[in-house]
Amino acid sequence: MKSITINGSQRESVGKKATKALRNAGQVPCVIYGGDKPLHFSSPELAFSKLVYTASAHTVVIALDNGVEYSAIMQDIQFHPVTDKIIHIDFYQIFDNKEITMEIPVHTVGSSKGVMNGGNLRMPFRKLRVKAIPSKLPDFVEIDISSLKIGSKLYITEIGNEDYKFVHPDNTVVCQVRRSRLAVVDADDDEEEEDGAEEAAETAQE
């Protein structure tokens, strides 16, 4: 996974007056959790643009002016309700040998037969929660939709990876192709939908 370096200054004063003064100076108050104790620092708001205003996932190297660096991930961010300016960010410190959980973007590859026949591709999740050690975290989760026909569903258990695991129930639907009014349904699509209906009926009788 790609990493972004953010240069900052460690904060000694963390009261309301000091925090307000930082924001007035164009700085964003931040906290790093996960270590021995919370560490407070600040950085210019522009330093976070590549981290915040992107659909990609990144780890962060926070380089403080005292020469110390911390590897972390962004955990929470707060925006001003009127101006949308960043007013606070929480980070969580990460370690090479310790698993972390992070939301990773989903990318689709391939052409779905069901979509080409007029079906609608539905993706409930644009990001999936992935658990792994930092070096194994992917930049994105790739999903091949080539086999999806009208009525097909792709479950999270079908996109497993040895390097990481998903923090979602096994019955989570990652994407599906739903019938639309203009869809052209092939014979094998009909058979698949009928098989699914029969399975559902059998399950209900049990």
N, C-alpha and C positions, 0 to 999 in steps of 0.2 A: 504494500500500500504506500502511496505517495505521502510525503511528510512536508509540512509547512513550518518554517522557522519564524517565530514571533519574538522580537526584541522588546524587553520590558525592564521596568525598574521596580525593585522590591519596595513595598510600602511599610513604613513603620507606624504611621498614624492611620487608623482605620475608622475614626469617628465620622459622624455625619458632616461636620464642617470640612474635614479633610477630603471626604469623598465628593462633596459638592464642588470644592475648589478644583479637584482633578477633572471633573466633567466640564467645568467652565473653561478649562485649559485644553479641551479636546482629547482628554485621556479617558480610557475606559477602566474602571476598577475591576479587578479579577481576583479569583481565589483558586488555588490548586488544592484539591483534597486527595486523600489516598495515601499520603506519606505519614510520617510520624506526627505531624500536626499541620493544620491548614496554613498555607503560605499565601500572603497577599502581595499582589503586584499590580502594576498598571502599564498600559501601552496605548499609543495613539489609535484612535478609532480606525484610521485607514489601514492599519496593520492587519486588521481582521477581515478585510474585504474578500480575499481569496479563500478564506475559511468559511465565512458565513454566506456569502452571496454566490453559491455554487451548488449544483446538484450532486457533485462528487463527494466521496468520503475521504477524509484525511486524518492522519495522526499529526500531532503538533510537537515541535521542539521549542520550548520556551527558554530563551537565552536571556538571563538577567544581567544587569550591568555590573554585578559583583563577580562575574565569570562563571557562575553555576548554571547548568542547563538541566531541564526537566523534560522527560518525554510524557506526553499526556494526550487525552482526547477531550473534545468539548462535551460537557455534560448538560449544561443548561445556559440559556441566553435570555436576557430581558431587553425589551425595546421600550422606548418612551411611547406612551399611548397616543400622543399627538404628532410628534415629529418623526417617529420611527427610528430615531437615533439609538445606537447601542448604549445601554446604560450599565450593564453588568454581565459578566460571563463567569460561569463556574467550569473549571477543568478537573479532570480526574487523572492522577498520575498513573502511568502504566510501567510495567516491568517486563523484561524480556522473557522471563520464565513463568509469568502469571497470566492466566486466561482473562480476557475481558469480553464484554458484550457490547456490540456496536451495530447501529443501523447502517446497512449497506445497500446502495442503489441496485435496482433490478434492470438488466438489459435483456431484450429479446433478440434472438437470431432466427433465421429461417423464415419461410413463408407458409402460413397455415392454409391448408386446403379449405377448411371451413370459412376462413375470412375471404379467400378468393371466390368462394361461392356465395358471398354476400352476408355471411354471419358477422356478428359483432364480437371483437376480442375484448374481454373484460378482465381487468387486473385490479383486484382489491388492494394490493400492496404495491406501492412504488419503491418501498424499501423493506428489507427483511432484517430481522435481528439475528446477528451471527455471533457465535462465541468461539474464540480461538486465542492462541498466544499472538502478540502483536505482529510477529514476522509472518504469520500464516493468514492474516486478515486480507481478503481480496479487495481490489479496487471496486469491483462490482460482481453481482451474481448473474451469471449468464444462463438464460433459459431458452432452450430450443423448442420453438412452437410448431415445427414442421409437421408433426404427427397429429396435430389437433384438427378434428373435424367438427362440424356443427353438433353441439351437444357434448363435446369432449371437455373434460376437466383435467388439469394438471395439479397433482397434490405435492406438497412439500417433500414428502418421502421419496418422490421420484427425481429429485434434483440434489441428492446428497453429495457430499464431498469429504474425502478423507482428511483434508487439512482443517476443516472447521465443521461446526454443527449449528443447526438452526434452533433458535429458542422460540418455537411455535409448536402447537399441537400437531400430531401426525395427520389429522383430518383437515388441515388448513389448505384451502384452495388458493393456489398462487395465480392461476389464470384459467380462463375458460372461454369457449366460443359459444355464444348464444344465438339462437335463431332470430332473424329479423324478417320483416314482411317481404323484403325483396330477395331473400335468400333462395338459392337454387340447391335443393337437397338431393344428394346422390343416394343411390340405393344402399350403399354401405353405411351412409350417415343414418338412414332410417333404421337399419338393422341395429346400429349402435344405440340409438335412442330407445328402441323397443327393448333391447337387452337391459338397458339401465332401468326402464320402467318395471320390467319383470323382477329384477333384483330388488327394487324398492318395495314391490308388492310382497315378495317372499319375506323380506325383512319385517314388514309390518305385521304379517300373519304370525311370525315367530314371537 
